[in-house]
Amino acid sequence: MQVANRLNQIHESQTLAITAKAGALKRQGIKVLSLSAGEPDFDTPAHIQEAAFEAIRSGFTHYTPNNGIPELKEAIVKKFKDENGVDYKPEEILVSNGGKHSISNFFFAILNPGDEVIIPAPYWVSYPEMVKLAEGKPVILPATWETNFKISPEQLKSAITPKTKVFILNSPSNPTGTVYTPDEIKALCKVAVENNVYILSDEIYEHLIFDGTKHFCPASVSEFKPWVFVVNGVSKAFAMTGWRIGYLAGDKAIIDGAAKIQSQMTSNACSVSQKAAVEAITKGIEPLNYMFKEFEKRRRFVFDSMSKMPYVNLKEPGGAFYVFPDLSQIIGKIYMGNPILTINQFCEILISDFRIAAVPGDAFGAPLSLRISYATGMDVLEDAMNQFSAALASLK
Ligand SMILES: Cc1ncc(COP(=O)(O)O)c(C=O)c1O
């Protein structure tokens, strides 16, 4: 069978691959400590579930307008105003099948072949692949643990060429948990806007920011707003990953273009999920404080545990539910008579000999790190930190 050439340009999601491997071991009866999940481990809250049941019972199970039901778009408009201080009109919003779909619609609507997209690394695994699928060119801008994986305005400036179309800002970040301050965001956006570069602000983790820090949306600055496209969704904040509701907000011409792409690829997002999302967004995050508190507790525990371990370079992550230690110091150390040459190899050892499933940093464009998700119970995390410590202690 001759498959399409475009398949050779992209990689499969390594996050999903590790999760599948952990699943296979579990089915063999092996207790795996899964630190690879990219989703909250909580159930979708009852009031949101109830809105979905009600939608089904009332027969709200048919096609909806392609761009999203008016009630949901109104709820999103209000959310932007109340939480982010940004005024959007309903026609500047497109509801899609998850934030991932929102981002790919955006790239298909804005990129011409060869247009460059600046992606700070470590990056979320799907950005470069989606850019390539839309015939754009990912330009990776590396950052290291020393700067808490932040890029500087000077770095951004030096990566811009006449072909640069978009710069991706993801704060809080997957995989690092890094949160940029409002001033840092403004300085980066200033460089982008001065050079006629659009900003894709991926704010999917906006409600998972710790230490009392406030999320900052660059579209709230009027000079930046025409250049900013905000992507967000209900997956992470409301424990609704399976419901597949995300949204894109920004300039109407691009939103219309993205909607046109969506109308030919998938049509509307699930009608029942849209009703559930109305309930989630309207009631807001207040009822979900228990999740936030739990994440905060786990972050403290994992960060404190890892900071004490040998070979670990790690700064405190400000948000999301990940830590992303740099393990460059283990390269060349000996495990059972063999040298460790890559972090991928160490991740293999972690899963086969220490039952820990963590995602190699390679998947995120940072081959000297690995990603640990603490979206799992404290019992698993305690066990995992002991095992991780034992794995590092076994290196000579
Ligand atoms: C940084 C980032 N953006 C967007 C998404 C997309 O989320 P969803 O498609 O579930 O809305 C994810 C999910 O892992 C993510 O980590």
The ligand as an SDF file (V2000), in Angstrom:
LIG
                    3D

 16 16  0  0  0  0  0  0  0  0999 V2000
   -0.3280   23.1280   25.2590 C   0  0  0  0  0  0  0  0  0  0  0  0
   -1.5670   22.4490   24.7990 C   0  0  0  0  0  0  0  0  0  0  0  0
   -2.3430   23.0650   23.9200 N   0  0  0  0  0  0  0  0  0  0  0  0
   -3.4700   22.5170   23.4640 C   0  0  0  0  0  0  0  0  0  0  0  0
   -3.8580   21.2580   23.8800 C   0  0  0  0  0  0  0  0  0  0  0  0
   -5.1180   20.6870   23.3070 C   0  0  0  0  0  0  0  0  0  0  0  0
   -6.0510   20.2580   24.2130 O   0  0  0  0  0  0  0  0  0  0  0  0
   -7.4800   19.7770   23.7580 P   0  0  0  0  0  0  0  0  0  0  0  0
   -7.4080   19.4130   22.3250 O   0  0  0  0  0  0  0  0  0  0  0  0
   -7.8070   18.6260   24.6310 O   0  0  0  0  0  0  0  0  0  0  0  0
   -8.3940   20.9430   23.9910 O   0  0  0  0  0  0  0  0  0  0  0  0
   -3.0630   20.5480   24.7920 C   0  0  0  0  0  0  0  0  0  0  0  0
   -3.4100   19.1800   25.2190 C   0  0  0  0  0  0  0  0  0  0  0  0
   -2.6110   18.4040   25.6700 O   0  0  0  0  0  0  0  0  0  0  0  0
   -1.8940   21.1740   25.2730 C   0  0  0  0  0  0  0  0  0  0  0  0
   -1.1110   20.5530   26.1730 O   0  0  0  0  0  0  0  0  0  0  0  0
  1  2  1  0
  2  3  1  0
  2 15  2  0
  3  4  2  0
  4  5  1  0
  5  6  1  0
  5 12  2  0
  6  7  1  0
  7  8  1  0
  8  9  2  0
  8 10  1  0
  8 11  1  0
 12 13  1  0
 12 15  1  0
 13 14  2  0
 15 16  1  0
M  END
$$$$
